[in-house]
Amino acid sequence: MKTALVIGGGIAGCAATHQLMKLGGWDVTIVEAAPFLGAGVRTFWYGGHPYTFGPRHFLTQNRAVYDYMDAIVPLRSCADHQFITYVERDNAFYNYPIHEDDIARMPDSAKIAAERESARGVAEAKNLEEYWVGSVGQTLYDKLIDKYNKKMWLVDDNKRIDTFNWSPKGVTIKSGSRAAWDTAWSAYPHAEDGYNRYFDVATEGARVLLSTRIERYDLPARAVWFGGEKHSYDVIISTISPDEPFGRCHGELAFIGRDFHKIVLPTEHVFPEHVYFLYYANDEAFTRLVEYKKFTHHKSPTSLVGMEIPSHNGKHYPLPFKSEQELARKYYALMPDHVYSIGRAGSYRYGLDIDDCLEQAMVMARQIAEGGRDHPVPIEAWR
Ligand SMILES: Cc1cc2nc3c(=O)[nH]c(=O)nc-3n(C[C@H](O)[C@H](O)[C@H](O)COP(=O)(O)OP(=O)(O)OC[C@H]3O[C@@H](n4cnc5c(N)ncnc54)[C@H](O)[C@@H]3O)c2cc1C
């Protein structure tokens, strides 16, 4: 039997464990610092309502990935779901991605039309601000994009955001359907406990060590210390920030975190039909609200809304800065053969979602089955 260590029991770590177990011939240990698997994708309960830390719905353009999750945790489509954004200066809610019909009803629609007419385009855009102004013009940028992104990334200037190919999945203005992502399967588990069954199925047969932190790393020797002892493996799969196993020798990688608040409201439904997310593009501290019932279909005379506030608590969002991505690359360069770094933090890529974590684990397992390669998952190219 070959031995593998998976560091981190979020969706990426669980998916990596599952793929190795499916290969057969692997003795897998998964080490998770928290007392539970799944991290933010795990369902908990508040006021009787199931919820996750943020929305965590399942969006993918990859049928194989959809079928894989659906076979373990049957999924229900939420393809109708819409995002709307509150713009205080118009005292109006508008669709996001920006919708042609909404532009027509904006008080400054003539000015917006003129700006769009003369917009420079995005070919030479070097940062998020240039990209958006070049695409939609100054007024729409000021209304919907400027303040939102500054608070989302805790920056005072959107020119600092210089990797932005994730934004906004190629769509700036759309027409027709108001559904947010009609280019992807959009779904959520049927089960009351969301994805929880997935974490158990994916790690079945593996050694699961909860409330366990890696104390020391020697990745060149494929060894780590936990529980005060040294453990060596044939393969190590890390899903945590790539600076950690190297003692941050080149400097610490920056992340944005989230403060998360749960609010029970005394009414059966809060958001309009089809609206699952409310975004706020003004001076509020929070970025968005999510009404969980929309996804969970939970029956209750009350409703649960989750509020996300960007903060420095947690490593939830790798920054879309070239300088940070270059720093991450320095750590990847230190990784020896048979050490893999996957998942959102492990790849240091914002925009790497649940479906991407599953797909990375599948690609990784295929490459391991073929004998393993240096950095098997093409981290650099991922999305
Ligand atoms: C608020 C929010 C909402 C989101 N909503 C969606 C959505 O709607 N749809 C979607 O597809 N994606 C969504 N995402 C993105 C998606 O959920 C993540 O990309 C995915 O869950 C990342 O999984 P992961 O396993 O890579 O990382 P994580 O979930 O961060 O898991 C890493 C795990 O490693 C553990 N760990 C860390 N350090 C150590 C250590 N030293 N030793 C042992 N364990 C350690 C942590 O405790 C954690 O459990 C959202 C993300 C956030 C933050």
The ligand as an ORCA input file, in Angstrom:
! r2SCAN-3c Opt
* xyz 0 1
  C     -18.140     33.070      2.115
  C     -17.899     32.150      0.941
  C     -18.952     31.771      0.127
  C     -18.736     30.916     -0.959
  N     -19.782     30.549     -1.745
  C     -19.581     29.682     -2.765
  C     -20.662     29.260     -3.582
  O     -21.786     29.693     -3.406
  N     -20.398     28.341     -4.563
  C     -19.136     27.847     -4.783
  O     -18.961     26.987     -5.662
  N     -18.091     28.263     -4.057
  C     -18.296     29.155     -3.052
  N     -17.232     29.560     -2.292
  C     -15.907     29.014     -2.598
  C     -15.765     27.559     -2.157
  O     -16.628     27.260     -1.102
  C     -14.317     27.306     -1.778
  O     -13.524     27.505     -2.926
  C     -14.064     25.887     -1.281
  O     -14.940     25.547     -0.247
  C     -12.610     25.803     -0.836
  O     -12.378     24.541     -0.282
  P     -10.918     24.125      0.179
  O     -11.005     22.744      0.679
  O      -9.948     24.473     -0.883
  O     -10.565     25.129      1.362
  P     -11.189     25.313      2.804
  O     -12.650     25.132      2.770
  O     -10.643     26.598      3.315
  O     -10.571     24.103      3.624
  C      -9.259     24.113      4.110
  C      -9.275     23.321      5.402
  O      -7.933     23.227      5.892
  C      -7.970     23.316      7.308
  N      -6.636     23.718      7.736
  C      -6.039     24.913      7.565
  N      -4.785     24.880      8.055
  C      -4.584     23.620      8.539
  C      -3.490     22.959      9.144
  N      -2.318     23.575      9.345
  N      -3.627     21.657      9.518
  C      -4.803     21.010      9.300
  N      -5.878     21.590      8.722
  C      -5.768     22.882      8.332
  C      -9.057     24.342      7.574
  O      -9.571     24.224      8.887
  C     -10.094     23.969      6.507
  O     -11.040     23.054      6.991
  C     -17.431     30.437     -1.220
  C     -16.366     30.834     -0.400
  C     -16.591     31.679      0.674
  C     -15.448     32.072      1.547
*
